[in-house]
């Protein structure tokens, strides 16, 4: 298992991007996808994974609400 710092951002369609809710977490995971699958089992297939050059992994889902999870290995 690897340890990750997770920045979870939630944007509500009504409040817009002006008032994002951000949460900072730490978790031991085999794969960041496990975390997304656990929190959003119904919508997991709608999330888009992006591997950034600096090693971060970002999962995002954009609809009337927007979820962005950024995983950084620590």
N, C-alpha and C positions, 0 to 999 in steps of 0.2 A: 504494500500500500504506500501511496505517496500522500504527503500532507500539503494541503492547498489553502491559500488565503482566497476567500471568495468575496467579491464585491457584487451585491445583488441590488439592481435598480429596477424600480417599478414606476411606470408612468401611466397615470390614469387619463383616459381620453378627455374627461371633463376638465380636469385641472391643467392638462397640457404639460409641456416640458418645463414650464416655469416652476413647478412644485414636485420634483421627483422625490420618491421615497427611496433612501439608500440604506442598506444594511451591510455590515462587515462581519464575515464569519470565518471560521477555520474548520476544516474537516479532513479526515483521513479517508481517501477514496482510491479504489483501483482505477477508476476512470471517471472523469467529470460528468460523463453522460449518465452515470448511476444517480448522481445527485439530482439532475434535471428530471430523469425518469421517475424518481421518488416524489418530487414536489409537483410535477405536472404530468402524471401518467396519461391522462386523456389527451393532452395536447402535445405530447413529446414529439410526435412526427412532424409538427409544424415548426419546431425550433430549427434554426440554422446555426451550424457550427463554423467558426472561423478560427484558424490557427495563425496567430500573429508571429512575425519574425523574431520577436523578443521572447518567445516561448509561452506567452499567455494564450489561453483558450477562451473564446467568447461564444456563448450560446445566446441567441436572441430570438424573440418571437414578437412580431409586431402586428397588432390588430387595433381594435378600439382601445385596448390596453397594450402596453409594451413591457416585456420582461427582458432584462439584460443581465446575464450572469458572466462575470469575468473571473477566471480561475488562474491563479499564479502559484506555481509550485514553490514551496518554501523548504 
